[in-house]
Amino acid sequence: MKNRSRFRIAVFAAALVCSAFFALWFEHPLHWDDDGQYDTIGANIAEGRGFSLKTSAPFEPTMHREPLYPFFLGCIYRLVGRNHAAVRFAQAVLFGLTCLTVFELALDVFGEKIAKYAALLTTISPPLANFPSYILAETLFTFLLCLTALLLTKASDTGRIKWFLVSGTCLGLSCLCKSMLILFFVIAAAGLVISGNMRMVPAKKKMMLFVAFILTFFAVVAPWSYRNYRLFGTPQISLRGGNALWEAGDRLADAAQNIKHEIAFNFSEYLGDKLFPGTVSRPQDFILRESNRSHEKELRLSGEGHSPVEIDRMMAAEGKKMIMAHPFKFLAHMPVEFIKMTAFIYLPELNEPRTIAFFNGIKYGVPILSMLRGVLRLSAYPILLFAAIGIFITRYSWRKWFFIAALIVYVNVVYSMLFALGRYAVPLIPFYLIFASAGFIGLLDKGSS
């Protein structure tokens, strides 16, 4: 036990050091995009102006963003002012807690040896260490996702009501951080019936535990849904689904011609520009081209006088119509989106304008930067390979790791159906590393036997 305590302290300290390197060594200016919007809402919350994206009065409420991360920022800004260094420190602490949660999760599922490998690999993971430097929800969401998996695993293993209550609460908070997780409660509820030791629990008690989980989940989510229904006429957590559906439908018009472009540009923007010159004016714009078209359409509809909720509904309806017109093309394109989700090992710092300008200013800087990005992205595939091996080797223990695998599958499927980026798979890295550690150690054990 003493050795475990020392290991936990070492892992937490190492996580802080890794995050501090990125936070202190590089500059991270805000952009009026995800980070700028989160920052604005957080500042408005701290100043008592409500959940608003406006920078001047009147501060109309919005539901464009999920609430939890802006409230996290608002609490920090309320305590210390609009201090981004304080946010980075708080997120570095969250990253350290994520590494400890990974250790506890892997310890419960696979034992101490694999848990130590998984925690150490999580600590030195470049994206996970780099994201605390940004005003983005990924660090908080990664922590909540790992904690949810741990709590669900403990609930199914012990059959104790306290774990069902806290796991329902944590899953609800995760949905308030990233609303795409909203339907996972169905899978989680099913998993609580079939995984772990729940087969041994009497049917009456199992039903009581099941109801406790569902009620706590909805108790967390319902107040925000009610707020949005009262203010905007919809119980959605955020207005993010309409443009996602529209983007999924919009790309189908030229999906066949773009598949080669998609693969090339998502592997390397430099390579894509060399193979398909003139596709876009700037190589880095290719990946976000559907998102940019979606934003332009939103602005047009807004200029016509439509409200944000009306725009969301109109774009969702149009997106569904485009998808239903080309259902097979939509299904055929899903693997291309999944390929984007496999590009999860990267440094956000390498996409910063300052970094790009630095490499543009040195001899052979552009291909060097592209090579760095490519090597990082390729490093995801050994992790995926060892993770697949780990799943195969431990397949008879699937009831133990059900929730880890379920979250991996759910997140990949949802984003592959809509619009995928490597950034969206970053919260899954700890789960991949747990399975990869199990695969690596399993192969070592088989080789030595």
N, C-alpha and C positions, 0 to 999 in steps of 0.2 A: 504493500500500500504506500509506503514511504517513497519507493522508486517511482510509482505512478504519479504521486504528487509532484515530485521533482520534474518528471517528464512534462506534466501539464504546465508547470511554471515556465520551463524552458521553451515549450511550444508557443505559449502566449507571448513571451518576451521576444522570440524570434519573429513572430508575426508583426509585432509593433515595429521592430527594426526594419523589416522588409517594406512595410507600408511607409515608414518614415523616409526611407531612401527616395521613393517616388515623390512623396509630398514635399520634401525639402530641396531636392536636387533640381526639380523641374518647376516651371510656371504652368498654371492651369487657368487661363482666362475663361470667363463665362461667355457663352454664345446664347443668342436668343433662340434657343431650341429647347430640348428637354431640360438641360441644366438651368438655363435662364428662367424658364417657366416655373420650375420647382422653387428656385430661389425667390422669385417674385411672390408666389403664393405663401411661402414660408415667412417672408418679411411682413406681408399683410396680416397673417395670423398673429405674429409677434406684436404688431402694432394695434391689434384689436380691430382691424378692418375687414375681417372675415376671410373666407376661402375664395379669394378673387385673383384673377390674372391681371387686373388693371393696375396701372402705375400712377393713376391720378383719380380724383373723385369724379363721378360717383363710383364706388368700388362694387360693381355688380358681382354677385356670386357666380361661380363657374362649376361645371362638373367635367371639365375637359381632362382633369387628372385624377388619379386615385388619391385618396386623402392621407394615407398613413405617412408616406415619406414627407410631404409638405408639413404635416403636424410635427414630425420628428425635427425638421429644420426650424419650425416655429418655436419649439421648446428651447432649442439651443440659442436662437436669436433673442428670445425673451430674456434668457439668463445672461448672455454675454454680448449682446448686440449682433449686428449682421457681420459676424466674424467667420470667414470661410476656413481659417486655420483651425478654429474650434470644431467645425464640422468634420474636417479631415482627421483631427485627433479622435473624435467620437467614433468615426467610421473605422479608424484603425483599431480601436478597442473592439468594435463589432467584428472585425475580421479576426482578431485574436479569439473572440468567443466562438466564432464559426469553426476555427481550427480545433478548439476544445470540444465542441459539439460533434464534429466529425470523429474525433477520438472516441467519445462516449458511444456514438452510434455504431461505429465499426467494432468496438469492444463488445457491445451487446450482441451483434450479429455474427462476427467472425472470430473474436478472441483478441488477446492483447498484442500478439506479434503483428497481425495485419493492421490493427488499429494504430499502432505506432508508425508504420509505413505510411498509411493513409493520411494521418495528421501531419507528418513531416512534409509529404508531397503537397498537401494543401497549403502549408505555410509558405513554401517557396514557389507556388504557382504564379507566374507573371501576371496574368489578368486579375486574379483575386487580390494580389498585393497592390496592383496599380489602381484599381477602381476606388478604393477609399480616398484617393486624391481628387475625385470628381463629385460634383453636386448632382449625383444620379442615384437612382433607387436600387441599383444592383447589389451593393454591399448589404443593405438592410434586407432585401429580398432573399439573398443567398443565406443569410443567417436564419431568417424565418423558415425557409424551405428545409434547411438541415434540421432545425429544431422541431419542425412539424414531423419529419420522418422519424426522428428519435422518439418523440412523444407517442406517435401512433404505434411504433414498434413496442414501446413499453406497455401501452394499453393492451395490445393483442397478446403480449407475453404474460402479463400479470392478471388481466381481467379485473383490475381494481378501478373503481369508478373515478378516482381522482385523476387518473391518466386519461380517461375518456373526456373528462371535463376540460383539462388543460390542452389536450390535443385538438378538441373542437374549437377552443378559443384561439389557439395558435394558427390553425388553418383559416379561421375567419380573418385574423389579422393579415395573414399572407394574401388573402383575396383583396383586402383593402390596400395592399401594397401593389399588387399586380392582378387586375381583375380577370385576366385570362384563366386564372386558377379556379374560377367560381364553380365549374362543373366537377372539379376533382372530388368534392365532398361525396358524390355518388360512389366513385371508385373507392374512396377511403372507407366509407360506410360498409361497402361490400367486403373490403379487405379485413375490416375488424371482425367480420363474421367467420372468414375462412382461414385467416393467417394465425401465426403464433400458436398459442395454446387455447384459442377460443373454442375449439372443438370439444374441449373438456367441460366448458361452462354450461350449466343447465339452461334450457331454452328460455325460461322466465327471466332469469338474471340477464341473459344475453340480450333480450329485448329491452330491458331496463337500461342497460349500458348503451345500447344502440340509440335509444331515444335521448339519453343524456348527451351523447356526442352531437346529434343533430340539433338539439335545442340550443346548446351552447354555441354551435357554429352560427346559427341564424340569429342568436341574440347579439353577436358581435357585428354581423353584416347588416342586420335589419335597420338600425338607426340611420345609417348613411343612405340606405335605399329609400327609407321614408323621407329623409331630407330632400333627396333628388326628386322623388315623386311629388312632394308638396311644392317644390320650387319650379320644377321643369316638366312634370307630368310623366316621368318615366322612373321605374325603380332601378335602372341600371346603376352600377357603381361609378362608371365613367363613360364619356362619349368617345370611345376608342374603336368600337366594333364596326361602325359604319364605314370609316375610311379603310379599315383593314380588309373588309369584304370587297370594297370597290377596287382596291389595289389588286386583290386576288383575281377579280374578274377582268380588270383592265389589261393585265399582262397577257391574257389568253389570245388577244387579237393577233399578236405576232410572236406567240410563245415558241412555235416551231423554229422560226428563224433565229430566235434569241438564245436557244439552249446552249449553242457553242459559245456565244458571247458570255452568257451567265457563268458557265464553268470557268472560262479563261479569266474573266475580270474578278470573280470571287476568289480565285486562287492567287492571282497577282494582277493588280491594276496596271503595272508596267508591262507585264506579258500580254494582257488583254489589249492594251493600246498598240503594242507592236504587231500583234496578230491581226487585229481589226482596227486599223487606224481610222480616225474620223467618226467612230461610233458615237462618241460624246466629246464635247469640247475639252473637258477635264476628266482624266481617267477616274478620279475619286468620285465623280458624280454618277457613274454608271450604277453603282449598287443602290443608290437612293433615288433613281429616276422615277420609279412608280410612286414613291413617297412624295417627291416634288410635284408630280402631276396631280396627285390627290390633294395636296395643299393648294395648288392653283385652282382646282375645282371648288374646294371649300371657300376660297376667297371670292370666286365668281358668284356662288350661291349666296354668300353673305352680302355681297354688293347688291344682290337682287332683293334683299330685305328679309331673307329667311333666318329664323332663329337657329342657334346651334343644335337644338334637339331636332328641328325639322331637317336640317342639313344632314345630320347623322342618319335619320330614317330614310331620306331620299337616296343617300349614297349606299346605304345597306340594301335598299330595294333594287337599285340599279346594279349593284354588285352581284346580288343573287340572280338577277335576270341574265347577266352576262355569263355566270357560271352554269346556269341551267341550259343556256344555249350551246355550251361546249362542255358537257360533263366529262367526257372521256379525255379531252384535252386537259381539263382541270386535274383529273386524277393522274394523268401522265406527267404533269409538271411537278407534282408533289415531290418526287425524288430529287429534282433539281433544287427545290427549296430545302430539302433535308441536307443536301450537300453543304449548303450555306451554314447549317447548324453544326456541322462538323468542324468549322473553322473557329473553334472556341479558344484556342491558345494563341493569343496575340497581345500586344501591348497597346492600349489606347494612346499612350504617349507617342507612338510612332505615326499616329494619324493627326497629331496637332500641327496647325499651320507653321508654328515656329520650327518644329522638327523637320517638316517637309522643306521649308525655306533653307534650313541649314544644309541639308543633303543636296538640295538643288545648287547650292553655292560652292560645292567642292567637286573635284574631279571624280568622275564615275559615281557621284553621289546617288543619282537616281537608281541605277541598277543595284547599288549596295543596299539602299533602303528597301528595294523590292526583294532582294535576297534575304535580308533580315526578316521581313514579314513572311516570306515563303517558308523559311526554315522553321519559324515559330508555328505557322499553320500546319506544316507537315508533322510537327511533333505531336499533334493531336491524334494521329492515326496509330502510332504505337500504343498510346493510352487506350484508344478504342479497342485495339486488338487484344491487349491484355485484359481489358474489362470483359470482352466477349468470352475469353478463356476462363476468367474468374466465374462468370455466370454459368458456364458449362460445367466446370469442375464442382461447383457448389449447387448444382441444379436440384439435388434431392433435399436441399435445405431451403427451398424457395419460400416456405412459409415464414422464414426468419427475415429474408431480404425483400419480401413482397413490396413494401411501401417505397423502398429505394428505387426498385425497377419500375414501379407504377408511375412514379413522378418523372422518371426519365422518358418513358414512353409517352405519357400524357403531354408533357411540354413539347416534345419533338413533333408529335402528331398535330397539335394545335397550330404551332407556328408553320409547319410544313404545309398545312391547308391554307394558310393565309399569306403571311409575308415573313420571311426568315432573315435573320442576321446572326453572325457569329456571337455578337453581344448577347443575344437572347438565350444562348446556351451556357453562358458563363455561370449562372447559378447551379448548373448541373455538374460542373467540374468536380466538386467534392464527391459526388456519387460515382462518377466515372473513376476517380482515384481510389475509392474504396474497393470497387470491383477489380480494378487493375492491380491493386496490391494483393488481393486474394488470388488473382491469376498468376502473378509473378511468383509469389511464395508457394502456391500450389505446384507450379512447374519445378521450382527448386526442390521441393519435398519429393516429388516424383523422381527427379534426377538423382537424388542422393539415396533413394531407397533401392 
